[in-house]
Amino acid sequence: MNILASIQEKEVAIKGTIADGFLAASIKNIGNDIAMVNGVSLAVGEAKSYPFVGKGYESIDYDPQNSRLRILEIF
């Protein structure tokens, strides 16, 4: 059986991007301050999901600012 998707999990404290073509993703603010995801504030303890919709998404920018993010990406 061929591998159909690749899962990547990470914790970050610096700005970054989930690359074009991801199939699904979730981002949770696990730090102590507000973060920014796709231009929208993400409160402490809040999570945001991008579920599988049948084709890849465009890239998503994130900025933990003074916080930390836990990110799950599926490509």
C-alpha positions in Angstrom: 0.0 0.0 0.0 1.4 3.4 -0.9 1.6 6.2 1.6 -1.1 8.7 0.9 -0.3 11.5 3.3 2.5 12.7 5.5 1.8 14.0 9.1 4.1 16.5 10.7 3.7 17.7 14.3 5.7 20.5 15.9 5.8 23.2 18.5 7.0 26.6 17.5 7.8 30.0 19.1 8.8 31.8 15.9 6.9 33.0 12.8 6.3 30.6 10.0 4.1 29.3 7.3 2.2 26.1 6.6 3.1 25.5 3.0 0.8 25.5 -0.1 -0.9 22.2 -0.7 -1.5 21.0 2.9 -4.5 18.7 3.1 -5.5 19.4 6.7 -4.1 21.2 9.7 -4.7 22.3 13.3 -3.0 24.9 15.4 -3.4 25.4 19.1 -2.0 28.2 21.2 -0.2 26.5 24.2 1.6 29.6 25.4 0.7 32.5 27.7 -0.2 35.2 25.2 -2.3 35.9 22.1 -0.9 34.5 18.8 -1.8 35.3 15.2 -2.9 32.7 12.7 -3.9 33.6 9.1 -4.3 37.2 10.2 -6.7 36.4 13.1 -6.0 36.5 16.9 -5.7 33.1 18.6 -6.3 33.3 22.3 -4.4 31.2 24.9 -5.8 27.7 24.9 -7.8 28.2 21.6 -7.3 26.0 18.6 -8.1 26.5 14.9 -8.6 23.7 12.4 -8.5 23.5 8.7 -10.2 20.2 7.8 -9.8 18.1 4.7 -11.9 19.6 1.9 -11.0 17.4 -1.0 -8.0 19.4 -2.3 -5.0 21.3 -0.9 -5.2 24.7 0.9 -3.2 27.8 0.1 -0.4 28.6 2.6 -1.3 29.8 6.1 1.0 32.2 8.0 1.3 32.1 11.8 3.1 34.2 14.4 3.2 33.0 18.0 4.3 36.5 19.0 5.2 36.0 22.7 3.5 32.6 22.9 3.9 29.0 21.6 1.9 27.1 19.0 1.4 23.3 18.6 0.9 22.6 14.9 -0.3 19.4 13.1 0.1 19.4 9.4 -1.1 16.8 6.9 0.4 16.9 3.4 
